[in-house]
């Protein structure tokens, strides 16, 4: 998997979308990280709500989701 910056949304955050996502896919997520949060949003609703996680919680989620 590689990551690419998503289209500009007017946000100060740099949102990243996985290379596994496609522009026409029905379920794409984007992730943006800061020093104290990891944020997740729906790529089809860039101005809509997003989830915010502490970095340790996000790392635990990824470990569980990838089986590592």
N, C-alpha and C positions, 0 to 999 in steps of 0.2 A: 504494500500500500504506500502511496505517496500522497502528499497533501499539496493543495494549491490554494492561493488566496481566492476568496469568493468575490463576487461583484461588489462594488462600493455600495454601501447602504446609508451613508451619511453618519455612520458610527465611528467613534474614535478607536474602537477595538478592531483588531485585525482578525476577521472571521476566516476560518479555514474549513474547506470541504474536502473530504476524502476523494481520492481518485476513483474509488469504487462507486461513487455517486455520479449520476448523470443529470443533465439539465432537465430531461423529460421524465425522470423517475418520480414515482409517487411518494417516496419516503426518504427525503434527503435531510440530513442534519448538518449544521455547521457548529464549530467550536472556536471559542476565543479564550485565551488565557491571559490573566494578569498575575501579579505577584501573589495575590491573596484569593483569587477565585478562578474557576473554570466555568465558562458560560456556554450553554447549549441552546440553539434555536432551530426552528423550522426554516429551511432555506427558501421556502415558498412564501413565507411571511416575515421578511427581514425586519419589518417595523413592528412586528407583533411581540408577544411576551417571550421571555427566555428563562431558562432555569439557571441557577447559580449554585455551584458546589465548591466546597473547600478542596484544595488540591489533593489532600490525602484521601478524601472520600472519592474523588474522581479516579485516583490511581487504584483504589480498591475495586471500584466498579469495573475499570478496564481489565484488571487482573482476573476478576470473576468472569467477565464476558469473553475473554480470550482464552480462558482455561489455564492461565499461568499463575 
